[in-house]
Amino acid sequence: MQETLGLIAELVPGGGGIFDVEFDHRIVFSKFAEGDRFPEADELIKLLREHMA
């Protein structure tokens, strides 16, 4: 993330299989909402770019 977008990622421990990606206090990706799947790296970069615009 840092090399591609200039962002520093922070991992916040949670529980119950939750995996959410937030940018500027907004959920960019939610594993729960997406059918229990993790994002591909290029998908995540695209989503973050859209929220940065």
N, C-alpha and C positions, 0 to 999 in steps of 0.2 A: 504494500500500500504506500509506503513512504517513497519508494523509488518511482512508482508509476503515477501516483496522485499527489505526493507531497504530504500525505496524512500519516499520523502516528496512531496505530490501532491500540486499543486498551481492552484487555480481556477481563471481564467482570464475572467471577464465579456465580453460578446459579444452581438451580436444581430442577428435577423433573424433566430433563431432556430439552429444556428451553435453549434455543439458539436464535437470538435476535441481533441484527446489525442495525445500529442507530447512527444517524448523522445529524448533528445540530438538534438533538433531542427529538428526532422523528425516526420512526422505524422504517428502515430501507428494505429489510428482508426479515421475515419471520419463518423459521422452520415449521412451526405449528400451522401457520396460515398457508404454507406452500405444500402441505401434504406430507410432512415429516421427512423432508429432504434438505440436504445442505446445498448451498449455492456453489456453482462452479466459479473459479477465480475470475474469468473474463465476464461472467454475468454480474458478479458483485462489483467489479470495476465500472461496468456500464451503469448500474443502478446508482452508484455513488456519484459518478459524473453527472447524471441527470439531476441529482439533488443539489449538486454544487453550482449548477447553472443559474 
